[in-house]
């Protein structure tokens, strides 16, 4: 029997639901960490497979691991329950189907030695799967790792979730003091990033891979409405309105799926906006009550770039020429 320290350095929270195919391997990747001073708190979210039994069996041999039943329902409830039970100085999340590289916890704990208050750390990610990983997921992997290299997380926060959900570490006391889990909304990983930003948390990069992210058809992000595009856009635009409560006008560049979602949600919230598209001449009638204009006419307080950025440098050069700055008053969506 391996016994948990009275006051472990790190508490790992793992929400668990129907992950019997992967949970043993996930736990093994934690047990094989070079850093040993941890506790693993697994919150079973009403699993209907053998997940609870599998973990219970592992717990009998390793007292650093314990499994609790979710008193509520869903990931947010599980995270809050896990945090309330955590005894570690640091807190991190791990999902029940992913893997930790062997030095992850050591890298993250070491990174805190010289960091100020209100800090979180994150490293690079690498997708893996029994099948070829889709082009879309590979682009997201590259995009996340580019944020690590450039250390420009918040400049891009309105485009995508800037930190992978099971790939960060923070100080437990700060997560409690700022009620970071208690106030979460879905998609919770993305909302957490905005709450870090709101409360002045710095995100500090680790230039090594700290998450092996398993891609498979059963992933929650693939199958729950909480993680579909409309949910992400509703969340990000609500936060945009929080940070910019009364802009004179918002310019939306692009009238594809993302641009239309932005226009729909801003119109519903009674926010002033204008629509711009390179093919503006194709629109003979208004869209969401707005005439589609040439981007050359853009003159709004805030700009949302809703085009897929195949030519990032060209689009960025255009908005900068118009007097905007990415991450300050111009945002990739």
Secondary structure, DSSP 8 states (H G I E B T S, - for coil): -B---TT-SEEEEEEESS-TTTHHHHHHHHHT-S---EEEEEEE-S-SSSHHHHHHHHHTTBTTEEEEE-SSSSHHHHHHHHHHH--SSEEEE--TT-B--TTHHHHHHHHGGG--SSEEEEEEEEEE-SS---HHHHHHHHHHHHHHHHT-GGGGTTTS-SS-TTSEEEEHHHHHHTTTTTT--SSHHHHHHHHHHHTT-EEEEEEEEEEEEE--TT-HHHH-GGGSHHHHHHHHHHHHHHHSTT-S-EEEE--SHHHHHHHHHHHHTT--EEEE-TTGGG--S-BTTB-EE-GGG---SEEEE-S--TTHHHHHHHHHHTT--BTTTEEE-
